[in-house]
Amino acid sequence: MQVHCANCQSEYFADAALDHPAECPTCGRNAAFGSSDASGAAASAATPVSGHRLFGRVSDRISRAAGVQKLQGFSLGETFSEVFARHSEEEVERYFAIGGPDTTPPLARIDVRWPKPWVFFRAFLIALGTYIAFVEAWQQFDNVKLIPCIIFVGSFAIPFATLMLFFELNVRRNVSLYQIGRLVVFGGAASILFSLLGYQVASGAKLDWLGASVAGLVEEPGKLLVLAFILNNRRYRWILNGLLLGAAVGVGFAAFESAGYAFLDLLQHVTFSTDNYGGTTLQLNDVEGMRQVIMSRGLLSPFGHIAWTAMSAGALWRVMGKAPFRLDMLKDPRFLRVFGAAVVLHMIWNSPWNLPFEGKHLLLGVVAWIIVLGLVQEGLEELQLAKAASSLEAAAHKH
């Protein structure tokens, strides 16, 4: 069948039954089938990257180094243009009623253009409002029973909103909230346990000289290992699925870890006293440090564990395609380059080198999200090509 390349505009012939996107013989980029079903994404892919020319060059170099597509047709303003638009409660309810056996839309109904997420912002406002309410209640009533509420809600607020963003980026709409929630809880807890075992191995291997940077070598494999339990679930075979499932594990890990650090800070400001009747009284001398830990880690969470695990999982799903998982896939450069980037970003994140105003973490976060968005673009193209092939196959059956 005739294939049109959205990158160099050349045309050639390829097999529509391929399990993977056909590569353009001219430029080497995955090409878009020249059908009306794919026209939206193809047109989007042909649109020049908006933004400053310097940022575009830096972004292209990052994408090239990680082995992902450079961003084409992505506009930050256009992507988030629906954030402040009016949406009814019924629309929100329908938005989440997807992913089950009877609620997954067919491929033909999937919109393969760049998504315009908006639910994540509502989730953020709800979580933020709940956190503020608990903090105000603590300041008003000085009830120590509110402290676990502050830690739990504060640690999950921004990670949960970021997870909703990945939920919306998964335009295939085939992963339910039940599956995501299960992976956040189980995946987050299991990845922390795997990482603790990894730290013991690292200590035995005399890697203590790396200091806190050893976390990149320990925690990234630990989080990815959790996803081994769902690798061969063919319901979730798309790149966008891998990004979402990886983000779910990253959210669980980030939130549980933040809660642990907040609790540790709290313990440093707790004193116990005994009254005249032998009873024990707990006194919190300061909770501002705990709140600062929650706030700083929460604000940076979208740029750390969540993005790193999402990009690693997305790259692995990209290598697997329709095939069942094999260990030799972990040696594939398309996975190794992205996973290596996640490890290096994590190691630099934990290094003693810093910039004012969290500049180091923000720069590293931008790098991570350029890679994530490159994988999102590849995921949209994967769906676009599958949708075009499905339409051609359906048309052939009619004749």
N, C-alpha and C positions, 0 to 999 in steps of 0.2 A: 504494500500500500504506500501511497505518497505521504511523506513526512515533511513538515515545515519546521525549520529551526528558528525559534524566536530570538536567538542570540545573533546569528550572522545572516539570517533571512534566506539561507540557501534551502534548496529542496532536493530530496532524494527518496529512495524507496527502501522500506523496511518491513519486517514481518510484524503484523499487528498482534500476533499471538505471543510475542515475547513476554516473559515473566518480569523483565526489567526494562526500564526506559531505553530506547535506542539512542546510541551516541551519534552525533553529527560527524560525518567524516571530514568536514571542513574545519570546525572549531573544537570538536571533541565534547561539546556540551550536550547534556540530555535534551532532546528536541521535543517539541510539542506537535502532536498529531494535528493535521490541518482539518479539524472538524468544528462544527458550530458549537458542540458541547464544551469544547476546550477554549473557545475564543476569548472568554473573559480572562482566564488565567494567562493565556498567551499574550493578550494585549497588555495585561498588567506586567508580565515579565519583560516586555519590550520597552516599558517606560523607564526613562533614566532615573537613577537614584537621586533623590532630592537631598538637599543639605549642602554644607560647605564642601568645596572641591578637595580641600586638604583631608577632611574627615573621610571623604569617599576613597581617596587613595590609601589612607591608613586602613580603612575597613576592608578594602580589596586585598591588601597584604595580609591582614589577619585571616581572612577567609582562605586565601591561597595557602598560607602556612598550615592551617588546620585541615585543609582538604575538603572544604565545603563550598557551596556555590556563593559567589559574591552577590550581594543584595541588589536586586533589580526590581524597580517598581514599588519599593517599600517607602512609604511616607508616614512618619510618626504622627503628624497631625491628622492625616486621613484615617489611619488605623484606629485612632482613639476618638474619632469624630462623634461616636455614639454615646460616649461616656455621660454627657450631660443632657442627652435627649430624653424626652418623656417616654417611659415604658410602664405599662399597667402591671398590676400584681398577677393577673392571669397570664400575661406574657412571660413573666418570670417563672411561674409554675410550669408552663409548657416548656420553657427553656431547659429545665432540669429533668423533665420526664423523657429521658432518652437513654439508650445504651442497653436496654433489656432485649430479650428475644423478640418481643412484639413491638418494641419502640425504637429500634434502630432503623433509620431511614434507608431506603435502597440507594445504591450507588448513583443511580440516574438523577436522584433529587439532591445530590450534594453540590453545594456551591464551592467551587475550587478557587475562587478569588481570595485575595488577602482578607482574612476575617476582620470584623470591627467589634472587638470585645467591649462589653459595658457592664456585665453582671459583676465582674471582679471588683469594680469600684463600689458597688452597693454592699458587697460582702465586707469590704474594708471599712466602710462607714458604720455598718452594724457592729463589727468587732471592736472598732475604735470607741464607739459610743458605750458599749458594754464595759470596756476596760476603764474608761473615764468614770462611769457610774460606780464601779467598785472602788476606785481610788478615792472618789469624793465621799463614799460611804465610810471608808476607813478613816479619812480625816475627820469626819463628823462624829463617828461613834467610837473610834479607837478600839474596834473589836478585832482581836487577833485571828478570829475564824475567817475573816475576809482576805487574809494574806494568800492562802492557796488559790483563791479565785483570781486575785491580781496576777499571780505568777502564771497560772494556767492560761487565762484569757490573753494576757499580755504577750506570752511566748508564742501563741498560735495566731494572733491577730493578722499581722502582715504576711507570714507564711501561708496562712489559709487563703488570703486574698490573692496571693501570687499563684497558688494552686488553681483558683478559679480562672485566672488568666490562661493558664495552660489548658484547662478544661474547655475554654472557649476557642483556643487555637486549634484544638482537635476537631476540625470541621467534619470529620467522618462520623462523629456523634455516636460512636459505638461502645463507649465505656461509661458505665453507670456510676452514679455517685456512691452506690454501695461498694462497688469494686475499688473505687478510689479511696473511700474511707477505710476500708479494710487494709489497703496497702499502706496508708499513712500510719495506722496504728501498729500493725504487724511489721511492716517494712521498716518503719522508724526504729522500733524496739530491737528487731533482729539485727539491723545494720549497726546499731550501737554495740550489741553483744559481739558481733563479728569483729568490729573495730577494736574492742578491748582485747580480744584474742590476738588480733594483729599487732597491738602494742607489745604484748608479751613476746611475740616472735621477733619484732624489731629490736626489742631490748636484748634478746639473746643473740641477735645478729650484730650487736655493737653499733647500732645506728643512733645512739643517744646524742652523738656529737651534732646531729642535725637540729637538736632542740625541738621547738614547737613545729618546725617545718616538716618533721617526720609524719605529721598528720596527713599530708597529701599522699604519702606512700601507703598509709594504713587505711584511712577512712574511705578513700575513693574506691579501692577494690572491695572494701567491706560493704559499701552501699550497693555496688553493682552486683555483688554476689547474691543479694536478696532477690534480685530480679530473675535469677536462675530458675526460681519456682514457677515462673509464668512465661518463660522464654518460648515454649512450644505451644502456647495457646493460640491457635490460628485465628481466633476471633480478633486478636489484637496484633495483626501482622504489619500494620502501617507505621511509617516513620513517625507520624504525628502521635500514634499510640505510644510509641517508645518514649517520646518526649514527655507526654503526660504521666506515664507510669513512673518514669525516672524522677520527675518532679515530685510525685506523691511520696516516694521514698525520701527524697531530699527534704521535703517539708517535715515529715515525721522526725527525721534525724535532727534538723535545725531547731525545731520547736522543743523537743525533749532536751537537747543539749543546752539551749538557752534557759529552760526551766531549771536545769541543774546548776548552771552558773549563778542564776538569780538566788536560788536557795542557799548556795555556798556563801554568797555575799551576805545574805540575811543572817546566817549562823554566826558570822563574825560580829554581829551587833546584838546578840541575844545574851541576856544575863538571867540567872535563876536565883531566887531568894526563898528562904524558908520563913514562914510566919510563926507566931507564938504557939500555934496548934499543930505544928509539924507539917503543914501543907506547903506545897511548892508553887511559887508564883513566877510566871514568865514575863519578862520585861523586854520589849523591843526598844532599843536605844536610838536606832536610826533605820529608816526604810528607804531613804533617798538613794543610797547606793544601789539597792536592789532594783529600784525603779529605773535608775540610769542604765544598769546592765540590760534590763528588759528593753528599754527604748533604743539603745545603741545597737544591740544585736538584732532587734526587730527591723529597724530601718535598713540595715545592711543585708538582711537575710535573702532578699531577691537576687543579690549579686554573688552570693556564696554557694552554700550547699545545694540549694534548689537548682540554680543554673548549671552547676557542675554535674550533678547527677542526671539532669535532663539531657544535657548534650552528650554525655557518655552513653546513655541508654538509646537516644535517638540515633547515634552513630552505629551502635550494635544492631538495632532494628534495620537500619539501612543496609547493612551487610547481609543480614539474614534474608530479607525479602520474603518470598514464599517458601523458602527451604527451611527444614527443621534445623535447630541449632547444632553446630558441631564445634568442638574445641579449637579446630584450626581457624575458625572465623575470628578468634581473638588475635590472630596474627595478621589479619587483613589490615593493610595500611589505612584503609578508609575508617576503620575503628581505632587503630592505634594512635593515629595522629590527633584525633579528637580527645580520646581518653588521656593521652599524654599531655595535651593542653590543659585538661581539667586538673591533673596531678600537679603540673607546674604552677598553674594559677593558685591552687590551694597552698602550695609550699611558699610561694611568694607572699600570699595573704598572711601567713603565720610568721613570716620572717620579721626580724627586728627593724628592718628598713621601713620608714614611714614618711608621709607627706602631711602638711597641715590640712585641717578640715576633712580628715578621712580621705584625702586625695588618692592614696594608694589603693584603698579598697574600691573607690568609685571607678578608677581607671581599670582595675582588674575586672570589675563588674561589667564595664562597657565591652571589654574584650570578650568576656563570656557570652554576653547577649548578642554580639555580632555573630558568634558561632551558632548560638541557639536559633537566631532568626534565619541564618543560612540554611539550617536543617529544616526549619519550618517551611522555607521556600521549596526545598527539595521534596518535603512531604506533600505540599500542595501540588507540585508537578507530578509526583507519583500518583496521586488520586486523579489528576487531570488525564494522565495517559491511560490509566485503568478505566476511567469513565468513557473516554473516547473509544478504546478497544471494545468495551462492553456494548456501546451503541452500534459500532460497526458489526459486531457479532450478531446482535439482535436484528439488524437490518438484513444481514445475510440469511438468517433463518426465515425471515419473511418471504424472501425470494426463493 
